Amino acid sequence: MTNIDKIKTKVQKLINQANDRQGQPEAEAFMARAVELMAKYGFEERDLDRADAGDEIISQTIEFSGSYTDMQARLLTGIAQALHCDSFGSKRARSTKWNSLTLFGKRRHIERVAILFPLLNAQMAAQAKDSSLSDNMFTSTVTQRRSFMLGYIGTITNRLTRMENSAADGTEDSNRYAVALVDDAEAAKAALRDHLNERGMSVGSDRARYRADQGAMRNGSNAANRADLGQARMGGARAAIGQ
């Protein structure tokens, strides 16, 4: 069993434990540990002087099911961008329903996205069912839930981006790693562009507009801030390596 297979097994156990304890303090602790493992994997497995299997450019399609697939697609897109991947999606015409999203990027980053998305998606969906998302009685439940998710997605994406960028802590190795991450993102964009060009395809923008409930959006953002992504105990991304 390879290192990433071992990490997948550990993270999946943590995901299951977090989902089994939705709404309890233990759920956030299990979530935090899962993301810590992902952060450690991203740093520890990278050999800046020699390419390995993790440097292979791959693609992976993730299909959506259930309700609010548009919000699921936004969350996956945000996580992918934060972790140096690019993507394009398939959605139903004249509908908010999304079928799938195809990711492009280095194998090591795609693997992290594929592990993190189910965890964060489950957390977001569970918390969006809360009956007190907003004090505004004049907005519908659907509007409140979508607004909560929009706030959650924006903050989670920003936090993951900051955590990745914290690699540049001033040391020579971390600065080289930060440069490598920029190159990884460019390679992902190029892979997506080549894929589309080879098939004569183009990607349109998602112009969906939603009525927003500001209170629910703030609550979603606050929930995402409470979701400990590991940095409180990591003392910064580099500190996690030695734990």
Residue frames as qw, qx, qy, qz and C-alpha x, y, z in Angstrom:
[[0.000, 0.888, 0.459, 0.000, 0.00, 0.00, 0.00],
 [0.420, 0.451, -0.021, 0.788, 1.43, 3.40, -1.02],
 [0.167, -0.145, -0.431, 0.875, 1.61, 6.43, 1.25],
 [0.347, -0.048, -0.135, -0.927, -1.41, 8.11, -0.37],
 [0.612, -0.240, -0.683, -0.319, -3.42, 4.88, -0.07],
 [0.443, -0.267, -0.685, 0.513, -2.66, 4.78, 3.64],
 [0.026, 0.113, 0.203, -0.972, -3.64, 8.44, 3.98],
 [0.465, -0.157, -0.460, -0.740, -6.87, 7.83, 2.04],
 [0.577, -0.303, -0.758, 0.014, -7.76, 5.02, 4.42],
 [0.306, -0.264, -0.530, 0.746, -7.07, 7.16, 7.48],
 [0.159, 0.054, -0.038, -0.985, -8.94, 10.16, 6.09],
 [0.499, -0.235, -0.623, -0.554, -11.94, 8.06, 5.07],
 [0.486, -0.367, -0.737, 0.293, -12.20, 6.75, 8.62],
 [0.143, -0.258, -0.314, 0.902, -12.09, 10.31, 9.94],
 [0.299, -0.079, -0.365, -0.878, -14.72, 11.40, 7.40],
 [0.532, -0.335, -0.740, -0.238, -17.00, 8.59, 8.52],
 [0.402, -0.374, -0.615, 0.566, -16.50, 9.51, 12.17],
 [0.009, 0.139, 0.064, -0.988, -17.18, 13.20, 11.44],
 [0.412, -0.165, -0.509, -0.738, -20.36, 12.38, 9.51],
 [0.523, -0.357, -0.773, 0.036, -21.56, 10.05, 12.27],
 [0.371, -0.492, -0.480, 0.625, -21.23, 12.89, 14.78],
 [0.119, 0.517, 0.314, 0.787, -22.77, 15.77, 12.82],
 [0.356, -0.769, -0.177, -0.501, -23.61, 18.67, 15.13],
 [0.791, -0.582, -0.080, 0.170, -21.29, 17.47, 17.89],
 [0.139, -0.900, 0.383, 0.155, -17.91, 18.99, 18.86],
 [0.681, -0.258, 0.637, 0.252, -16.20, 15.72, 17.97],
 [0.690, 0.611, 0.365, 0.129, -17.20, 16.16, 14.31],
 [0.220, 0.956, -0.183, 0.056, -15.03, 19.27, 13.94],
 [0.466, -0.650, 0.592, 0.098, -12.11, 17.51, 15.64],
 [0.761, 0.111, 0.607, 0.199, -12.29, 14.60, 13.20],
 [0.523, 0.824, 0.186, 0.115, -12.58, 17.03, 10.30],
 [0.088, -0.933, 0.346, 0.049, -9.54, 18.98, 11.50],
 [0.609, -0.405, 0.658, 0.182, -7.42, 15.84, 11.73],
 [0.745, 0.434, 0.480, 0.163, -8.44, 14.79, 8.22],
 [0.377, 0.918, -0.007, 0.124, -7.31, 18.10, 6.73],
 [0.360, -0.788, 0.489, 0.098, -4.08, 18.02, 8.72],
 [0.751, -0.067, 0.614, 0.232, -3.25, 14.70, 7.08],
 [0.611, 0.700, 0.310, 0.201, -3.91, 16.23, 3.68],
 [0.041, 0.975, -0.216, 0.032, -1.68, 19.21, 4.44],
 [0.549, -0.569, 0.593, 0.152, 1.12, 16.94, 5.65],
 [0.779, 0.255, 0.528, 0.220, 0.79, 14.81, 2.55],
 [0.450, 0.878, 0.114, 0.114, 1.07, 17.83, 0.28],
 [0.072, -0.910, 0.407, -0.040, 4.32, 18.94, 1.89],
 [0.616, -0.472, 0.629, 0.043, 6.00, 15.69, 2.82],
 [0.806, 0.235, 0.529, 0.127, 5.48, 13.83, -0.44],
 [0.478, 0.878, 0.004, -0.010, 6.84, 16.55, -2.73],
 [0.719, -0.257, 0.272, 0.586, 10.37, 16.05, -4.07],
 [0.222, 0.906, 0.012, -0.360, 11.36, 19.38, -5.59],
 [0.110, -0.649, 0.641, 0.396, 14.46, 17.96, -7.23],
 [0.017, -0.098, 0.940, 0.328, 12.97, 14.93, -8.94],
 [0.617, -0.017, -0.208, -0.758, 9.62, 14.28, -10.59],
 [0.164, -0.021, 0.968, -0.189, 7.57, 11.37, -9.31],
 [0.004, -0.428, -0.867, -0.255, 4.11, 9.88, -9.81],
 [0.059, -0.711, -0.510, 0.481, 2.52, 12.81, -7.97],
 [0.038, -0.510, 0.223, 0.830, 3.71, 15.18, -10.70],
 [0.172, 0.236, 0.829, 0.476, 1.69, 13.43, -13.41],
 [0.349, 0.120, -0.008, -0.929, -1.06, 15.59, -14.91],
 [0.024, 0.267, 0.960, 0.075, -4.37, 13.75, -14.69],
 [0.403, -0.216, -0.145, -0.878, -8.09, 14.43, -14.91],
 [0.061, -0.219, -0.936, 0.269, -10.92, 13.14, -12.77],
 [0.352, -0.371, -0.375, -0.774, -14.68, 13.56, -13.11],
 [0.012, 0.150, 0.790, -0.594, -16.80, 13.89, -9.98],
 [0.252, -0.444, -0.650, -0.563, -20.55, 13.45, -10.35],
 [0.208, -0.139, 0.418, -0.873, -23.14, 15.19, -8.18],
 [0.354, -0.390, -0.821, -0.222, -26.27, 13.78, -6.63],
 [0.248, -0.543, -0.620, 0.509, -28.95, 14.94, -4.26],
 [0.077, 0.933, 0.352, 0.025, -30.11, 18.53, -3.85],
 [0.117, -0.955, 0.161, 0.220, -28.32, 21.85, -4.40],
 [0.861, 0.119, 0.247, 0.428, -25.94, 20.42, -7.00],
 [0.334, 0.837, 0.007, 0.434, -25.16, 23.99, -8.08],
 [0.384, -0.849, 0.299, -0.205, -23.76, 24.68, -4.61],
 [0.894, -0.233, 0.328, 0.195, -21.88, 21.39, -4.64],
 [0.713, 0.520, 0.148, 0.446, -20.29, 22.43, -7.94],
 [0.037, 0.914, -0.147, 0.376, -19.30, 25.81, -6.51],
 [0.666, -0.663, 0.338, -0.042, -17.73, 24.18, -3.47],
 [0.895, 0.026, 0.313, 0.317, -15.77, 21.69, -5.58],
 [0.507, 0.740, 0.055, 0.439, -14.61, 24.47, -7.91],
 [0.227, -0.908, 0.226, -0.271, -13.40, 26.52, -4.94],
 [0.798, -0.460, 0.375, 0.100, -11.51, 23.62, -3.37],
 [0.836, 0.323, 0.249, 0.367, -9.95, 22.74, -6.74],
 [0.311, 0.852, -0.059, 0.418, -8.74, 26.30, -7.33],
 [0.451, -0.821, 0.307, -0.169, -7.33, 26.54, -3.80],
 [0.767, -0.333, 0.526, 0.156, -5.41, 23.32, -4.38],
 [0.084, -0.578, 0.575, 0.573, -3.91, 24.35, -7.73],
 [0.372, 0.240, 0.860, 0.253, -6.32, 22.53, -10.07],
 [0.306, 0.203, -0.209, -0.906, -8.63, 23.72, -12.85],
 [0.319, 0.270, 0.895, -0.154, -12.00, 22.39, -13.91],
 [0.353, 0.011, -0.341, -0.871, -15.01, 22.55, -16.20],
 [0.378, 0.119, 0.784, -0.478, -18.52, 21.32, -15.52],
 [0.168, -0.228, -0.791, -0.543, -21.59, 19.79, -17.11],
 [0.229, 0.252, 0.564, -0.752, -24.99, 21.23, -16.21],
 [0.294, 0.543, 0.780, 0.099, -28.53, 20.94, -17.45],
 [0.122, 0.309, 0.313, 0.890, -29.68, 23.65, -19.86],
 [0.340, -0.497, -0.152, -0.784, -31.86, 26.35, -18.32],
 [0.801, -0.493, -0.329, -0.082, -31.55, 24.75, -14.91],
 [0.248, -0.809, 0.467, -0.256, -29.53, 25.08, -11.70],
 [0.950, -0.184, 0.251, -0.025, -28.83, 21.34, -11.79],
 [0.161, 0.722, -0.659, -0.137, -25.21, 20.30, -12.32],
 [0.967, 0.088, -0.206, -0.124, -24.28, 16.81, -13.45],
 [0.889, -0.182, -0.014, 0.419, -20.53, 16.70, -12.86],
 [0.014, 0.951, -0.291, -0.104, -17.24, 18.57, -12.72],
 [0.921, 0.215, -0.076, 0.316, -14.02, 17.39, -14.38],
 [0.401, -0.865, 0.220, 0.206, -10.79, 18.31, -12.61],
 [0.768, 0.512, -0.181, 0.339, -7.36, 18.77, -14.18],
 [0.233, -0.880, 0.360, -0.206, -4.10, 18.99, -12.25],
 [0.224, 0.466, -0.834, 0.195, -1.13, 17.23, -10.72],
 [0.646, -0.217, -0.724, -0.109, -2.07, 13.83, -9.31],
 [0.351, -0.144, -0.656, 0.653, -1.13, 14.81, -5.74],
 [0.192, 0.058, 0.177, -0.964, -3.49, 17.80, -5.81],
 [0.592, -0.111, -0.503, -0.621, -6.36, 15.97, -7.52],
 [0.563, -0.187, -0.789, 0.160, -6.14, 13.29, -4.83],
 [0.131, -0.160, -0.529, 0.823, -6.39, 15.90, -2.08],
 [0.391, 0.004, -0.121, -0.912, -9.38, 17.58, -3.73],
 [0.626, -0.115, -0.665, -0.391, -11.14, 14.24, -4.18],
 [0.469, -0.230, -0.758, 0.390, -10.69, 13.44, -0.49],
 [0.057, -0.158, -0.372, 0.913, -11.54, 16.87, 0.92],
 [0.333, -0.132, -0.348, -0.866, -14.64, 17.55, -1.16],
 [0.561, -0.376, -0.700, -0.232, -16.90, 14.81, 0.29],
 [0.429, -0.321, -0.583, 0.610, -15.92, 15.82, 3.81],
 [0.013, -0.183, -0.122, 0.975, -16.60, 19.54, 3.38],
 [0.371, -0.177, -0.534, -0.739, -19.67, 18.92, 1.23],
 [0.514, -0.409, -0.754, 0.011, -21.22, 16.72, 3.92],
 [0.291, -0.342, -0.448, 0.773, -20.45, 19.32, 6.59],
 [0.117, 0.050, -0.162, -0.979, -21.97, 22.10, 4.48],
 [0.445, -0.272, -0.659, -0.542, -25.13, 20.14, 3.64],
 [0.472, -0.417, -0.732, 0.259, -25.72, 19.10, 7.24],
 [0.207, -0.345, -0.334, 0.852, -25.30, 22.62, 8.66],
 [0.168, -0.053, -0.344, -0.922, -27.49, 24.15, 5.92],
 [0.421, -0.418, -0.754, -0.282, -30.43, 22.16, 7.32],
 [0.207, -0.230, -0.580, 0.753, -30.36, 24.16, 10.56],
 [0.008, -0.749, -0.650, -0.128, -33.68, 25.80, 11.29],
 [0.214, -0.906, -0.143, 0.337, -32.08, 29.09, 12.42],
 [0.657, 0.214, 0.259, 0.675, -30.03, 30.10, 9.38],
 [0.120, 0.318, 0.121, 0.933, -31.48, 33.62, 9.35],
 [0.054, 0.389, 0.597, -0.700, -33.71, 35.94, 11.35],
 [0.294, 0.219, -0.280, -0.887, -35.39, 37.13, 8.15],
 [0.491, 0.245, 0.785, -0.288, -38.82, 35.50, 8.06],
 [0.554, 0.667, 0.076, -0.493, -39.54, 36.89, 4.59],
 [0.310, 0.547, -0.712, -0.312, -36.99, 34.75, 2.73],
 [0.931, 0.009, -0.205, -0.303, -37.74, 31.18, 1.76],
 [0.821, -0.422, 0.374, 0.087, -35.99, 28.13, 3.17],
 [0.830, 0.369, 0.202, 0.367, -34.35, 27.52, -0.21],
 [0.254, 0.866, -0.110, 0.417, -32.98, 31.08, -0.34],
 [0.497, -0.780, 0.338, -0.175, -31.66, 30.83, 3.20],
 [0.902, -0.184, 0.347, 0.179, -29.96, 27.51, 2.55],
 [0.707, 0.544, 0.112, 0.438, -28.35, 28.65, -0.71],
 [0.009, 0.913, -0.181, 0.367, -27.21, 31.88, 0.98],
 [0.714, -0.607, 0.349, -0.024, -25.72, 29.91, 3.87],
 [0.899, 0.090, 0.295, 0.312, -23.87, 27.68, 1.40],
 [0.476, 0.775, 0.005, 0.416, -22.56, 30.66, -0.58],
 [0.270, -0.875, 0.307, -0.260, -21.11, 32.16, 2.60],
 [0.851, -0.357, 0.379, 0.067, -19.64, 28.81, 3.61],
 [0.842, 0.376, 0.201, 0.329, -18.07, 28.17, 0.19],
 [0.284, 0.876, -0.125, 0.369, -16.44, 31.60, -0.07],
 [0.408, -0.791, 0.405, -0.210, -14.85, 31.39, 3.35],
 [0.905, -0.168, 0.372, 0.116, -13.71, 27.76, 3.02],
 [0.741, 0.568, 0.092, 0.346, -12.10, 28.57, -0.33],
 [0.084, 0.894, -0.251, 0.360, -10.29, 31.58, 1.11],
 [0.637, -0.638, 0.413, -0.129, -9.08, 29.64, 4.14],
 [0.927, 0.061, 0.303, 0.214, -7.75, 26.75, 2.06],
 [0.552, 0.742, -0.029, 0.379, -5.99, 29.21, -0.24],
 [0.181, -0.869, 0.349, -0.300, -4.34, 30.96, 2.70],
 [0.824, -0.406, 0.394, -0.008, -3.28, 27.63, 4.20],
 [0.866, 0.336, 0.185, 0.320, -1.63, 26.58, 0.95],
 [0.335, 0.835, -0.116, 0.421, 0.09, 29.96, 0.59],
 [0.522, -0.801, 0.263, -0.129, 1.48, 29.68, 4.13],
 [0.948, 0.054, 0.044, 0.311, 4.08, 27.30, 2.73],
 [0.484, 0.598, -0.123, 0.627, 6.25, 30.33, 1.98],
 [0.579, -0.788, -0.186, 0.100, 7.54, 30.93, 5.50],
 [0.039, -0.943, 0.326, 0.048, 10.85, 32.40, 4.42],
 [0.638, -0.384, 0.629, 0.223, 12.97, 29.24, 4.25],
 [0.117, 0.431, -0.665, -0.599, 14.59, 28.23, 0.98],
 [0.079, 0.136, 0.977, 0.145, 12.64, 24.96, 0.70],
 [0.219, 0.620, 0.652, -0.378, 9.28, 26.58, 1.40],
 [0.215, 0.679, -0.145, -0.687, 9.93, 29.35, -1.12],
 [0.073, 0.242, -0.841, -0.478, 10.81, 26.74, -3.74],
 [0.135, 0.353, 0.921, -0.093, 7.63, 24.88, -2.85],
 [0.243, 0.684, 0.335, -0.600, 5.56, 28.06, -3.26],
 [0.207, 0.533, -0.491, -0.657, 7.02, 28.59, -6.74],
 [0.016, -0.016, 0.972, 0.233, 6.28, 24.96, -7.60],
 [0.235, 0.509, 0.748, -0.355, 2.64, 25.44, -6.59],
 [0.300, 0.671, -0.051, -0.676, 2.31, 28.36, -9.01],
 [0.161, 0.360, -0.785, -0.477, 3.75, 26.16, -11.75],
 [0.153, 0.201, 0.964, -0.088, 1.32, 23.39, -10.80],
 [0.331, 0.627, 0.453, -0.540, -1.64, 25.74, -11.22],
 [0.294, 0.622, -0.376, -0.621, -0.39, 26.85, -14.64],
 [0.026, 0.174, -0.949, -0.262, 0.09, 23.23, -15.70],
 [0.264, 0.404, 0.827, -0.289, -3.51, 22.47, -14.67],
 [0.359, 0.693, 0.116, -0.614, -4.82, 25.40, -16.72],
 [0.198, 0.504, -0.667, -0.512, -2.78, 24.26, -19.73],
 [0.121, 0.040, 0.991, 0.052, -4.09, 20.69, -19.43],
 [0.344, 0.580, 0.612, -0.414, -7.69, 21.91, -19.37],
 [0.303, 0.703, -0.186, -0.615, -7.07, 24.24, -22.31],
 [0.081, 0.339, -0.852, -0.390, -5.48, 21.43, -24.36],
 [0.240, 0.251, 0.927, -0.143, -8.36, 19.08, -23.52],
 [0.372, 0.684, 0.384, -0.496, -10.94, 21.59, -24.71],
 [0.228, 0.661, -0.427, -0.574, -8.98, 22.54, -27.84],
 [0.092, -0.177, 0.947, 0.252, -8.54, 18.91, -28.88],
 [0.186, 0.432, 0.879, -0.078, -12.32, 18.44, -28.76],
 [0.028, 0.386, 0.393, 0.834, -13.27, 21.81, -30.20],
 [0.380, -0.695, -0.608, 0.053, -15.01, 22.70, -26.97],
 [0.098, 0.464, -0.205, 0.856, -15.35, 25.94, -25.08],
 [0.326, -0.422, -0.736, 0.417, -16.47, 26.71, -21.55],
 [0.130, -0.697, -0.253, -0.659, -19.13, 29.28, -20.83],
 [0.019, 0.231, -0.573, 0.786, -19.48, 31.12, -17.56],
 [0.242, -0.499, -0.826, 0.101, -22.08, 30.17, -14.98],
 [0.033, -0.335, -0.045, -0.940, -24.30, 33.22, -14.90],
 [0.456, -0.559, -0.690, -0.057, -26.69, 31.95, -12.27],
 [0.040, -0.397, 0.277, -0.874, -27.86, 34.69, -9.93],
 [0.438, -0.425, -0.783, 0.120, -29.47, 34.03, -6.59],
 [0.341, -0.791, -0.066, -0.503, -31.50, 36.09, -4.22],
 [0.511, 0.178, -0.640, 0.545, -29.29, 36.41, -1.15],
 [0.581, -0.769, -0.224, -0.145, -30.16, 36.49, 2.51],
 [0.246, 0.725, -0.455, 0.454, -27.30, 38.40, 4.12],
 [0.588, -0.545, 0.447, -0.396, -27.89, 36.94, 7.57],
 [0.981, 0.025, 0.188, -0.042, -27.73, 33.38, 6.26],
 [0.684, 0.608, -0.249, 0.317, -24.58, 34.20, 4.28],
 [0.095, -0.724, 0.508, -0.457, -22.90, 35.54, 7.41],
 [0.804, -0.336, 0.404, -0.280, -23.90, 32.42, 9.31],
 [0.947, 0.305, 0.000, 0.098, -22.43, 30.28, 6.53],
 [0.416, 0.707, -0.384, 0.423, -19.19, 32.22, 6.63],
 [0.412, -0.626, 0.493, -0.442, -19.07, 31.93, 10.42],
 [0.957, -0.098, 0.232, -0.142, -19.63, 28.17, 10.19],
 [0.815, 0.483, -0.168, 0.272, -16.74, 27.89, 7.73],
 [0.100, 0.735, -0.461, 0.488, -14.52, 29.89, 10.08],
 [0.682, -0.464, 0.432, -0.365, -15.43, 27.56, 12.94],
 [0.985, 0.172, -0.015, 0.011, -14.49, 24.56, 10.82],
 [0.412, -0.748, 0.473, 0.215, -10.97, 24.06, 12.12],
 [0.810, 0.550, -0.200, -0.037, -8.83, 23.25, 9.09],
 [0.917, -0.084, -0.162, 0.356, -5.94, 22.28, 11.30],
 [0.406, 0.623, -0.194, 0.640, -3.97, 25.52, 11.37],
 [0.478, -0.781, 0.124, -0.382, -4.75, 26.23, 15.03],
 [0.848, -0.442, 0.280, 0.081, -2.73, 23.22, 16.10],
 [0.836, 0.380, 0.082, 0.388, -0.39, 23.22, 13.10],
 [0.376, -0.740, 0.088, 0.551, 1.15, 26.58, 14.00],
 [0.287, 0.704, -0.414, -0.501, 1.36, 27.22, 10.28],
 [0.912, 0.306, -0.157, -0.225, 1.61, 24.69, 7.50],
 [0.492, 0.541, -0.647, 0.215, 5.31, 23.90, 7.92],
 [0.332, -0.426, 0.669, -0.511, 4.86, 23.07, 11.60],
 [0.897, 0.016, 0.144, -0.419, 2.57, 20.19, 10.69],
 [0.717, 0.465, -0.520, -0.010, 5.41, 18.33, 9.01],
 [0.206, 0.411, -0.771, 0.441, 7.18, 17.67, 12.25],
 [0.633, -0.263, 0.353, -0.636, 4.12, 16.47, 14.13]]
